[in-house]
Amino acid sequence: MITTLTTFHKPGLDLYGQRFIDSFAKNVDKKIKLLVYAENCTPINPDTNQITIIDSKELNKLNEFKARWGNVPKANGKCPFPEKRPRDHHKEFKWDAVRFANKVYAVFDAVARTNDTWTVWIDADNGIFRLDEWHDSYVFGKILNQLTPIDKNFHDYSKDIYNKTAKTGGGGHPLINSVLGNYFDHMKGSRKNKGKSQKKDLLSNRTESYWNEV
């Protein structure tokens, strides 16, 4: 059994979320399930047997985290040590723990629901603020770098692509340039408005028909 998950709020639902759900129901094997964690929005579910819609308000630990850190500047994008990061302290997403908390807590909830053998918990209330950045990509990158040398079950699909350009091995646009780009696009950032990644995002020529159309 394979269970996947995604999460978005109302603007995300309108921009790309509903399209993603509809595409999932149409193109993905029915044995693969999808959990959708919806934040203040109501997606239309095209297949209730394959897709489960979950209100993010049901995630009690997420609500506790937001109640504690929702009004704290350093947890909402304000870098507390700009002197240490003179070049990028203005990039608020790097320290917006509250914004990215939805995704992290949804991941843990999904793992618990699937009864998988391995369940990993991160105490985000404390440990996360000891790192240099507090968004999900950086946190997961740090964890990945710590675990790959000691556990063969962890794989970094971007290590051969970005290991010289990002400390966590995940800078730029690694997903579409790894083997995962054979199967799907990652419309990160402003690419959501276009509905596809850009040709310049590709580090090499891809042979899949999808990429010939970008």
Phi, psi and omega per residue, in radians:
M1 nan 2.278 3.087
I2 -2.032 2.223 3.083
T3 -2.072 2.251 3.088
T4 -1.958 2.904 3.120
L5 -2.601 2.711 3.025
T6 -2.559 2.883 3.133
T7 -2.618 2.519 3.083
F8 -2.846 2.846 3.087
H9 -1.783 -3.004 -3.040
K10 -1.052 -0.830 3.097
P11 -1.042 -0.665 3.109
G12 -1.170 -0.672 3.087
L13 -1.034 -0.803 -3.094
D14 -1.203 -0.613 -3.035
L15 -1.436 -0.738 -3.047
Y16 -2.575 -0.348 -3.010
G17 -1.094 -0.861 -3.120
Q18 -1.134 -0.650 3.088
R19 -1.077 -0.701 3.118
F20 -1.102 -0.808 -3.124
I21 -1.071 -0.807 -3.126
D22 -1.094 -0.713 3.130
S23 -1.167 -0.666 3.122
F24 -1.078 -0.837 -3.122
A25 -1.106 -0.560 -3.094
K26 -1.420 -0.634 -2.926
N27 -1.958 -0.280 -3.042
V28 -1.725 2.437 3.112
D29 -0.861 2.339 -3.055
K30 -1.143 -0.271 3.089
K31 -1.291 -0.299 3.131
I32 -1.638 2.112 -3.070
K33 -1.663 2.737 3.128
L34 -2.257 2.272 2.995
L35 -1.835 2.205 3.130
V36 -1.966 2.020 3.100
Y37 -1.662 1.868 -3.026
A38 -1.729 2.192 -3.136
E39 -1.804 1.876 3.099
N40 0.985 0.711 3.084
C41 -2.711 2.887 -3.094
T42 -2.253 1.573 3.114
P43 -1.157 2.693 3.028
I44 -1.520 2.185 -3.097
N45 -1.653 1.932 -3.099
P46 -1.381 -0.233 -3.118
D47 -2.700 1.668 -3.069
T48 -1.241 -0.265 3.086
N49 -1.366 -0.533 -3.111
Q50 -1.733 -0.533 -2.993
I51 -2.088 2.351 3.091
T52 -2.071 2.197 3.097
I53 -1.660 2.210 -3.105
I54 -2.134 2.243 3.081
D55 -1.284 2.157 -3.122
S56 -1.016 -0.359 3.121
K57 -1.152 -0.252 3.108
E58 -1.344 -0.239 -3.106
L59 -1.477 1.619 -3.030
N60 -1.078 -0.692 -3.131
K61 -1.179 -0.606 3.065
L62 -1.113 -0.771 3.141
N63 -1.105 -0.668 3.105
E64 -1.147 -0.709 3.122
F65 -1.085 -0.802 -3.127
K66 -1.179 -0.618 3.111
A67 -1.127 -0.622 -3.101
R68 -1.385 -0.686 -2.990
W69 -1.955 -0.007 -3.040
G70 -1.038 -0.487 -3.108
N71 -1.970 0.252 3.139
V72 -1.691 2.026 -3.050
P73 -0.922 -0.745 -3.057
K74 -1.174 -0.309 3.099
A75 -1.697 0.043 -3.101
N76 -2.246 0.619 2.978
G77 1.773 -0.078 -3.121
K78 -1.653 1.867 -3.114
C79 -1.041 2.153 -3.105
P80 -1.423 -0.130 3.135
F81 -2.374 1.110 -3.104
P82 -1.046 -0.454 3.130
E83 -1.168 -0.444 3.113
K84 -1.477 -0.365 -3.102
R85 -2.228 1.075 -3.053
P86 -1.105 -0.418 -3.066
R87 -1.556 -0.424 -3.042
D88 -2.387 0.241 -3.106
H89 -1.125 -0.303 3.131
H90 -1.419 -0.192 3.136
K91 -1.413 1.562 -2.937
E92 -1.104 -0.471 -3.082
F93 -1.062 -0.446 -3.082
K94 -1.201 -0.337 -3.133
W95 -2.197 0.370 -3.118
D96 -1.680 1.288 -3.107
A97 -1.108 -0.628 -3.124
V98 -1.139 -0.741 -3.139
R99 -1.052 -0.749 -3.056
F100 -1.578 -0.042 -3.119
A101 -1.114 -0.578 -3.125
N102 -0.969 -0.807 -3.104
K103 -1.139 -0.760 -3.073
V104 -1.139 -0.845 -3.123
Y105 -1.194 -0.520 3.071
A106 -1.151 -0.689 3.114
V107 -1.047 -0.817 -3.127
F108 -1.154 -0.659 3.103
D109 -1.125 -0.716 -3.135
A110 -1.123 -0.735 3.111
V111 -1.052 -0.713 3.138
A112 -1.167 -0.638 -3.115
R113 -1.218 -0.519 -3.058
T114 -1.511 -0.160 3.130
N115 1.004 0.646 3.099
D116 -1.215 2.834 -3.116
T117 -1.136 -0.717 -3.092
W118 -1.798 2.206 3.042
T119 -2.269 2.199 -3.085
V120 -2.044 2.231 3.139
W121 -1.988 2.382 3.059
I122 -2.023 2.220 3.124
D123 -1.373 1.433 -3.037
A124 -1.171 -0.402 -3.124
D125 -1.065 -0.453 -3.044
N126 -2.215 -1.095 -2.982
G127 -0.988 -0.579 -3.066
I128 -1.055 -0.577 -3.061
F129 -1.407 0.038 3.025
R130 -1.577 -0.138 3.140
L131 -1.497 3.030 -3.140
D132 -1.397 -0.501 3.084
E133 -2.399 2.749 -2.966
W134 -2.186 0.281 3.066
H135 -1.565 2.838 -2.968
D136 -1.065 -0.678 -3.096
S137 -1.078 -0.739 -3.125
Y138 -1.205 -0.759 -3.119
V139 -1.092 -0.836 3.139
F140 -1.139 -0.592 3.093
G141 -1.107 -0.741 3.105
K142 -1.093 -0.772 3.131
I143 -1.102 -0.740 -3.134
L144 -1.068 -0.767 -3.134
N145 -1.129 -0.526 3.134
Q146 -1.358 -0.573 -3.014
L147 -1.647 -0.522 -3.092
T148 -1.025 -0.606 3.137
P149 -1.244 -0.319 -3.023
I150 -2.049 -0.139 -3.117
D151 -2.428 2.016 -3.083
K152 -1.213 -0.183 3.130
N153 -1.396 -0.144 3.122
F154 -1.763 2.297 -3.095
H155 -2.265 2.362 3.065
D156 -1.873 1.770 -3.068
Y157 -1.289 -0.152 -3.108
S158 -1.854 0.015 -2.992
K159 -1.077 -0.608 -3.114
D160 -1.449 -0.117 -3.100
I161 -1.747 -0.797 -2.972
Y162 -2.129 0.203 -3.032
N163 -1.149 -0.232 3.119
K164 -1.757 -0.084 -3.063
T165 -2.071 -0.123 3.141
A166 -2.577 2.372 -3.091
K167 -1.035 -0.605 -3.111
T168 -1.593 0.007 -3.127
G169 1.262 0.379 -3.075
G170 -2.452 0.451 -3.138
G171 -1.298 3.003 3.090
G172 1.173 -2.197 -3.063
H173 -2.337 1.156 -2.968
P174 -1.229 -0.558 -2.985
L175 -1.039 -0.850 -3.057
I176 -1.296 -0.256 3.123
N177 -1.672 -0.018 3.069
S178 -1.733 -3.050 3.133
V179 -1.081 -0.413 -3.133
L180 -1.167 -0.389 3.086
G181 -1.136 -0.206 3.049
N182 -1.191 -0.374 -2.950
Y183 -2.061 -0.491 3.139
F184 -2.759 2.848 3.129
D185 -1.772 2.641 3.057
H186 -2.019 1.807 -3.082
M187 -1.542 1.228 -3.081
K188 -1.390 2.585 3.078
G189 1.078 -2.358 -3.072
S190 -1.196 -0.188 3.126
R191 -1.136 -0.346 3.095
K192 -1.074 -0.589 -3.116
N193 -1.195 -0.637 3.128
K194 -1.394 -0.546 -3.120
G195 1.628 0.041 3.113
K196 -2.710 2.792 2.973
S197 -1.288 3.047 -3.073
Q198 -1.825 2.747 3.140
K199 -1.011 -0.671 -3.100
K200 -1.208 -0.222 3.099
D201 -1.290 -0.353 -3.094
L202 -1.441 2.254 3.135
L203 -1.461 -0.284 3.090
S204 -2.624 2.879 -3.140
N205 -1.242 2.251 3.083
R206 -1.771 2.586 -3.062
T207 -1.684 -0.183 -3.125
E208 -1.155 2.491 -3.078
S209 -1.035 -0.595 -3.128
Y210 -0.989 -0.783 -3.047
W211 -1.306 -0.284 3.063
N212 -1.294 -0.222 -3.069
E213 -1.801 -0.029 -3.123
V214 -1.480 nan nan
